[in-house]
Amino acid sequence: MKPCALLLSASLSALALAACGAAPQPAAETGSIAVAEPSAGAGVDAAEAVRVEGLAIHDPWLRQPPPSARVSAGYLRIDNSGAEADRLMAVETGAAGRVEIHAMEEVDGVMRMRKVEGGLDIPAGGHVALQPGGYHLMLMEPREGLQAGQQVDAALVFERAGRVELTFDVRPPGAGAGGHGDGHGH
């Protein structure tokens, strides 16, 4: 590989990992929902949850992307108090060109990100935390001007529960960088 192509590839990988909340390691479908300005009482905070079909969705938030970034990340926690598993199939928002569900994992001492194919399982009687350094939503081609303090309308699409509308808060670039706290589970 030519030095310029290698440098570009490494730079894009570092940017994607930074958007997910993990420190970069050495190399070894779009909805029509608009971005909303903050309004009093809007959104879902840590004390509230969007509830449907045995699912409770807590603390949805997006990381403000760096200037000119081609990716950003989103986080939340999904509790399933139901007797049957469900699966998060897709996320739709007008705040990005598309949204993918991703996982971070360590392979041979290197953090790697991969797209979760076929949706993310939400076990019956269990939960899944989408948080920095683990499962997360990858916003591809985030809308310019996405700033901390804004709110973003979106829809989660589940296999059983169907379409669930909710609002994500946009937080500053350093929010949740440690992967703990911020009310989004461990």
Residue frames as qw, qx, qy, qz and C-alpha x, y, z in Angstrom:
[[0.000, 0.891, 0.453, 0.000, 0.00, 0.00, 0.00],
 [0.373, 0.577, -0.042, 0.725, 1.34, 3.48, -0.85],
 [0.299, -0.128, -0.525, 0.786, 2.30, 5.71, 2.11],
 [0.267, -0.097, -0.021, -0.959, -0.50, 8.25, 1.36],
 [0.673, -0.233, -0.520, -0.472, -3.17, 5.54, 1.20],
 [0.600, -0.192, -0.688, 0.360, -1.84, 3.96, 4.41],
 [0.109, -0.037, -0.360, 0.926, -1.90, 7.33, 6.20],
 [0.459, -0.155, -0.221, -0.846, -5.46, 8.03, 4.96],
 [0.702, -0.231, -0.649, -0.183, -6.64, 4.57, 6.07],
 [0.475, -0.174, -0.624, 0.595, -5.08, 4.99, 9.53],
 [0.074, -0.045, 0.162, -0.983, -6.56, 8.49, 9.88],
 [0.586, -0.216, -0.373, -0.686, -10.07, 7.33, 9.00],
 [0.680, -0.232, -0.688, 0.101, -9.79, 4.40, 11.42],
 [0.301, -0.095, -0.505, 0.803, -8.66, 6.71, 14.24],
 [0.289, -0.120, -0.036, -0.949, -11.54, 9.12, 13.55],
 [0.680, -0.245, -0.534, -0.438, -14.11, 6.30, 13.59],
 [0.614, -0.219, -0.664, 0.366, -12.72, 4.88, 16.85],
 [0.114, 0.004, -0.334, 0.936, -12.69, 8.35, 18.43],
 [0.463, -0.215, -0.240, -0.825, -16.34, 8.84, 17.52],
 [0.743, -0.261, -0.592, -0.174, -17.16, 5.57, 19.30],
 [0.543, -0.772, 0.160, -0.287, -15.48, 6.65, 22.50],
 [0.927, -0.227, 0.112, 0.277, -12.51, 4.31, 22.33],
 [0.169, -0.803, 0.409, 0.399, -8.94, 5.48, 22.12],
 [0.764, 0.559, -0.286, -0.148, -7.39, 4.65, 18.76],
 [0.802, -0.389, 0.416, 0.178, -4.95, 1.74, 18.91],
 [0.060, -0.561, 0.643, 0.518, -1.88, 1.23, 16.72],
 [0.751, 0.347, -0.263, -0.496, -2.66, -0.38, 13.41],
 [0.327, -0.139, 0.929, 0.105, -1.89, -4.10, 13.38],
 [0.101, 0.562, 0.674, 0.469, -31.49, 3.64, 5.57],
 [0.114, 0.061, -0.184, 0.974, -32.39, 7.23, 6.10],
 [0.008, -0.676, -0.706, 0.212, -35.50, 8.61, 7.83],
 [0.157, 0.616, 0.258, 0.728, -37.01, 12.02, 7.26],
 [0.492, -0.768, -0.374, 0.170, -36.95, 13.12, 10.88],
 [0.261, 0.813, -0.110, 0.509, -35.55, 16.59, 11.54],
 [0.480, -0.042, -0.499, 0.721, -33.08, 17.85, 14.11],
 [0.281, -0.842, -0.395, -0.238, -35.01, 19.80, 16.73],
 [0.118, 0.565, -0.382, 0.722, -33.75, 22.70, 18.82],
 [0.245, -0.153, -0.818, 0.498, -33.88, 22.14, 22.58],
 [0.394, -0.511, -0.242, -0.725, -37.24, 22.85, 24.17],
 [0.327, -0.357, 0.604, -0.633, -38.37, 22.81, 27.78],
 [0.726, -0.048, 0.532, -0.433, -39.40, 19.35, 28.91],
 [0.814, 0.446, -0.257, -0.268, -38.54, 17.65, 25.62],
 [0.406, 0.495, -0.758, 0.125, -36.41, 14.53, 25.30],
 [0.891, -0.346, -0.286, -0.063, -35.85, 11.60, 27.62],
 [0.017, -0.740, 0.568, -0.360, -33.55, 12.10, 30.59],
 [0.263, 0.228, -0.910, 0.227, -32.09, 9.50, 32.95],
 [0.318, 0.062, 0.681, -0.657, -35.22, 9.61, 35.15],
 [0.710, 0.373, 0.105, -0.587, -37.61, 9.00, 32.24],
 [0.319, -0.134, 0.876, 0.336, -37.83, 6.15, 29.78],
 [0.587, 0.215, -0.348, -0.699, -39.70, 5.55, 26.55],
 [0.414, -0.071, 0.880, -0.223, -41.74, 2.38, 27.15],
 [0.707, 0.293, -0.234, -0.600, -43.38, 0.08, 24.61],
 [0.905, 0.137, -0.357, -0.184, -44.12, -3.68, 24.42],
 [0.901, -0.388, -0.059, 0.186, -42.07, -4.55, 27.52],
 [0.654, 0.256, -0.063, 0.709, -39.11, -2.43, 26.42],
 [0.239, -0.937, -0.121, 0.225, -37.83, 0.63, 28.28],
 [0.645, 0.465, 0.012, 0.606, -35.35, 2.89, 26.48],
 [0.460, -0.815, -0.143, 0.323, -33.23, 5.07, 28.75],
 [0.325, -0.763, 0.229, 0.510, -30.89, 8.04, 28.27],
 [0.728, 0.476, 0.334, 0.362, -30.58, 8.29, 24.46],
 [0.112, -0.896, 0.146, 0.404, -27.73, 10.64, 23.51],
 [0.772, 0.550, 0.056, 0.313, -25.45, 11.44, 20.59],
 [0.562, -0.467, 0.095, 0.676, -21.88, 12.66, 20.71],
 [0.286, 0.906, -0.042, -0.309, -21.33, 16.00, 18.95],
 [0.872, 0.262, 0.148, 0.386, -19.07, 15.19, 16.01],
 [0.413, -0.487, 0.178, 0.749, -15.78, 17.04, 15.53],
 [0.362, 0.719, -0.106, -0.584, -15.77, 19.64, 12.72],
 [0.484, 0.527, -0.566, -0.410, -15.81, 18.01, 9.27],
 [0.355, -0.194, 0.905, -0.133, -16.22, 14.52, 10.80],
 [0.488, 0.083, -0.640, -0.587, -17.84, 11.87, 8.65],
 [0.591, -0.292, -0.752, -0.024, -19.04, 9.83, 11.65],
 [0.289, -0.453, 0.435, -0.723, -20.43, 10.27, 15.15],
 [0.323, -0.085, -0.936, 0.109, -21.87, 7.90, 17.72],
 [0.548, -0.417, -0.057, -0.723, -25.07, 7.41, 19.69],
 [0.209, 0.087, -0.895, 0.383, -25.81, 5.65, 22.95],
 [0.636, -0.325, -0.008, -0.700, -28.73, 4.43, 25.07],
 [0.138, -0.134, 0.946, -0.260, -29.86, 1.54, 27.25],
 [0.652, -0.087, -0.422, -0.624, -32.66, -0.86, 26.38],
 [0.300, -0.139, 0.841, -0.429, -34.31, -2.90, 29.14],
 [0.553, -0.064, -0.637, -0.533, -36.59, -5.80, 28.20],
 [0.391, -0.171, 0.681, -0.596, -38.95, -6.78, 31.03],
 [0.794, 0.177, -0.163, -0.559, -40.96, -8.94, 28.64],
 [0.825, -0.174, 0.532, -0.080, -41.06, -12.73, 28.42],
 [0.823, 0.427, 0.282, 0.246, -39.78, -12.72, 24.83],
 [0.481, -0.319, 0.260, 0.774, -36.56, -11.43, 23.31],
 [0.429, 0.868, 0.191, -0.158, -36.66, -8.61, 20.80],
 [0.683, 0.012, 0.287, 0.671, -34.13, -7.28, 18.32],
 [0.072, 0.815, -0.029, -0.574, -33.13, -3.71, 17.41],
 [0.742, 0.386, 0.463, 0.292, -33.14, -3.85, 13.60],
 [0.408, 0.494, 0.213, 0.737, -32.52, -0.24, 12.55],
 [0.191, -0.650, -0.304, 0.670, -32.36, 3.39, 13.62],
 [0.338, 0.628, 0.443, 0.543, -33.76, 6.19, 11.48],
 [0.217, -0.774, -0.208, 0.558, -33.00, 9.90, 11.79],
 [0.463, 0.849, 0.133, 0.217, -32.59, 12.93, 9.59],
 [0.334, -0.892, 0.276, 0.128, -29.44, 13.83, 11.58],
 [0.372, -0.463, 0.727, 0.345, -27.25, 11.49, 9.50],
 [0.440, 0.346, -0.611, -0.559, -27.03, 9.94, 6.06],
 [0.814, -0.139, -0.522, -0.212, -27.54, 6.53, 7.69],
 [0.462, -0.595, 0.530, -0.390, -27.17, 4.84, 11.07],
 [0.732, 0.153, -0.664, -0.018, -25.54, 1.46, 11.69],
 [0.773, -0.596, 0.141, -0.167, -25.42, -0.62, 14.85],
 [0.534, 0.574, -0.569, 0.247, -21.78, -1.34, 15.75],
 [0.853, -0.513, -0.048, 0.078, -19.81, -3.30, 18.34],
 [0.142, 0.792, -0.560, 0.196, -16.34, -2.63, 19.72],
 [0.960, -0.275, 0.043, 0.014, -14.20, -5.59, 20.69],
 [0.188, -0.768, 0.595, 0.146, -10.58, -6.28, 21.46],
 [0.963, 0.268, 0.021, 0.026, -8.89, -8.64, 19.02],
 [0.816, 0.143, -0.118, 0.548, -5.24, -9.51, 19.63],
 [0.442, -0.440, -0.213, 0.752, -4.81, -6.46, 21.85],
 [0.045, 0.020, 0.297, 0.954, -6.31, -4.07, 19.29],
 [0.369, 0.467, 0.531, -0.603, -9.75, -2.46, 19.59],
 [0.041, 0.077, 0.728, 0.680, -11.79, -3.13, 16.46],
 [0.467, 0.311, 0.299, -0.772, -15.21, -1.93, 15.40],
 [0.042, 0.091, 0.895, 0.435, -17.63, -4.02, 13.37],
 [0.519, -0.089, -0.180, -0.831, -21.15, -3.60, 12.07],
 [0.411, 0.037, 0.836, -0.361, -23.69, -5.82, 13.85],
 [0.297, 0.031, -0.707, -0.641, -25.39, -7.79, 11.08],
 [0.403, -0.336, -0.822, -0.219, -29.03, -8.83, 11.46],
 [0.439, -0.723, -0.134, -0.517, -29.83, -6.54, 14.39],
 [0.096, 0.387, -0.696, 0.597, -28.96, -6.39, 18.07],
 [0.554, -0.369, -0.743, -0.074, -30.60, -8.96, 20.39],
 [0.294, -0.449, 0.350, -0.768, -32.39, -7.63, 23.47],
 [0.314, -0.054, -0.943, 0.093, -32.82, -10.69, 25.75],
 [0.557, -0.597, -0.422, -0.394, -36.08, -11.36, 27.59],
 [0.699, -0.686, -0.176, 0.098, -35.74, -10.16, 31.17],
 [0.700, -0.202, 0.066, 0.682, -32.42, -8.52, 30.33],
 [0.117, 0.946, 0.037, -0.299, -30.90, -5.36, 28.93],
 [0.730, 0.276, 0.163, 0.603, -28.35, -4.09, 26.44],
 [0.196, -0.858, -0.018, 0.475, -26.30, -0.95, 27.06],
 [0.629, 0.598, 0.138, 0.477, -25.09, 0.92, 24.01],
 [0.401, -0.890, 0.055, 0.209, -22.19, 2.89, 25.49],
 [0.269, 0.841, -0.468, -0.031, -18.73, 4.22, 24.61],
 [0.093, -0.513, 0.852, -0.040, -16.31, 1.34, 24.04],
 [0.419, 0.109, 0.891, -0.139, -19.06, -1.26, 23.44],
 [0.269, 0.568, 0.721, 0.292, -22.20, -1.53, 21.36],
 [0.002, -0.530, -0.102, 0.842, -23.16, 1.84, 19.89],
 [0.549, 0.736, 0.395, -0.028, -24.98, 3.53, 17.04],
 [0.440, -0.225, 0.347, 0.797, -22.67, 4.80, 14.30],
 [0.361, 0.831, 0.265, -0.331, -24.04, 7.87, 12.54],
 [0.586, 0.078, 0.462, 0.661, -22.56, 7.96, 9.06],
 [0.169, 0.395, 0.322, 0.844, -22.34, 11.38, 7.42],
 [0.167, -0.623, -0.600, 0.475, -23.80, 13.31, 10.40],
 [0.176, 0.879, 0.351, 0.272, -25.63, 16.49, 9.57],
 [0.393, 0.306, -0.190, 0.846, -23.47, 19.62, 9.69],
 [0.233, -0.496, 0.098, -0.830, -24.13, 21.87, 12.65],
 [0.770, -0.418, -0.475, -0.083, -25.03, 19.05, 15.07],
 [0.128, 0.552, -0.443, 0.695, -24.13, 20.80, 18.35],
 [0.294, -0.203, -0.798, 0.486, -24.18, 19.96, 22.07],
 [0.187, 0.265, 0.395, -0.860, -27.46, 21.11, 23.61],
 [0.518, 0.126, -0.411, -0.740, -29.58, 20.23, 20.56],
 [0.633, 0.035, 0.713, -0.300, -32.08, 17.42, 20.47],
 [0.244, 0.274, -0.743, -0.560, -32.49, 14.98, 17.60],
 [0.807, 0.092, 0.266, -0.518, -35.67, 13.09, 16.77],
 [0.183, 0.343, -0.891, -0.234, -35.21, 9.47, 15.74],
 [0.883, -0.074, 0.015, -0.463, -36.98, 6.14, 15.55],
 [0.219, -0.353, 0.909, -0.014, -35.73, 2.77, 16.73],
 [0.771, 0.144, -0.338, -0.521, -37.12, -0.12, 14.72],
 [0.399, -0.309, 0.828, -0.243, -37.55, -3.38, 16.64],
 [0.202, 0.016, -0.918, -0.342, -38.45, -6.79, 15.26],
 [0.194, -0.459, -0.861, 0.102, -41.34, -7.31, 17.74],
 [0.098, -0.624, -0.432, 0.644, -42.11, -3.90, 19.28],
 [0.410, 0.769, 0.407, 0.273, -42.05, -2.11, 15.92],
 [0.344, 0.550, -0.012, 0.761, -41.18, 1.54, 15.46],
 [0.476, -0.699, -0.389, 0.364, -40.41, 3.55, 18.63],
 [0.256, 0.788, 0.033, 0.558, -40.04, 7.33, 18.31],
 [0.616, -0.647, -0.209, 0.398, -37.74, 9.12, 20.74],
 [0.188, 0.953, -0.124, 0.202, -35.43, 12.11, 21.14],
 [0.812, -0.051, -0.185, 0.551, -31.65, 11.99, 21.56],
 [0.220, -0.950, 0.064, 0.211, -29.78, 14.73, 23.43],
 [0.695, 0.557, -0.199, 0.408, -26.55, 15.92, 21.76],
 [0.643, -0.729, 0.036, 0.231, -23.67, 16.04, 24.22],
 [0.064, 0.890, -0.415, -0.177, -20.17, 17.56, 23.91],
 [0.680, 0.486, -0.547, -0.039, -17.35, 15.61, 22.22],
 [0.164, 0.393, -0.813, 0.398, -15.79, 14.42, 25.52],
 [0.697, -0.243, 0.242, -0.629, -19.05, 13.15, 27.06],
 [0.955, -0.069, 0.185, -0.220, -18.93, 9.56, 28.27],
 [0.475, 0.677, -0.562, -0.013, -15.36, 9.06, 27.06],
 [0.191, -0.447, 0.828, -0.279, -14.53, 6.75, 29.95],
 [0.486, -0.050, -0.815, -0.310, -17.33, 4.34, 29.14],
 [0.326, -0.382, -0.788, 0.357, -18.79, 4.63, 32.65],
 [0.010, -0.440, -0.378, 0.814, -21.33, 6.88, 34.27],
 [0.190, 0.081, -0.361, -0.909, -23.46, 9.35, 32.37],
 [0.606, 0.145, 0.452, -0.638, -26.48, 7.26, 33.39],
 [0.701, 0.383, -0.373, -0.472, -26.18, 4.88, 30.44],
 [0.979, -0.135, 0.080, -0.133, -25.29, 1.67, 32.22],
 [0.262, -0.654, 0.694, 0.144, -22.24, -0.53, 32.37]]
